[in-house]
Amino acid sequence: MAGKLTEPSRKDERAMQEVRTASKSTIRWGRINFKIGWMRPYTLEKITDVALNCKNDNEVPAKTAALILLNGLMSIVLLYRILWRVLYHYVPSEVLAAIITEGKKKKRRSYRTIGCVSY
């Protein structure tokens, strides 16, 4: 055998439990907590649209982070234009990068089986 099996650490168990229960991740900046949950399909479409069509490359991280934080059709429609500007002007780029990284980890995957049975 190549190596021994070892028990997972508490940190690994906690990370796996978060994945199983689909809990929200929290990113802290000062007194503000940003909570990030599973990405909804409309949010993913808007993120792709921003990445492909945004004319100013400096605004892309703030717009992407705003979409990840809002993560829903109605909240994006109502609050997106305000939130991305606030993030662009007041939140440091390290926090925006952490929000985007955490949002990429939270992509929902749907597995469908349509009348297919394998033996």
Stockholm file with secondary structure:
# STOCKHOLM 1.0

chainA/1-119         MAGKLTEPSRKDERAMQEVRTASKSTIRWGRINFKIGWMRPYTLEKITDVALNCKNDNEVPAKTAALILLNGLMSIVLLYRILWRVLYHYVPSEVLAAIITEGKKKKRRSYRTIGCVSY
#=GR chainA/1-119 SS CCCCCCCCCHHHHHHHHHHHHTCCEEEEETTEEEEECCBCHHHHHHHHHHHHHCSCTTTHHHHHHHHHHHCSHHHHHHHHHHHHHHHHHHSCHHHHHHHHHHHHHTBCCCCCCCSCCCC
#=GC SS_cons         CCCCCCCCCHHHHHHHHHHHHTCCEEEEETTEEEEECCBCHHHHHHHHHHHHHCSCTTTHHHHHHHHHHHCSHHHHHHHHHHHHHHHHHHSCHHHHHHHHHHHHHTBCCCCCCCSCCCC
//
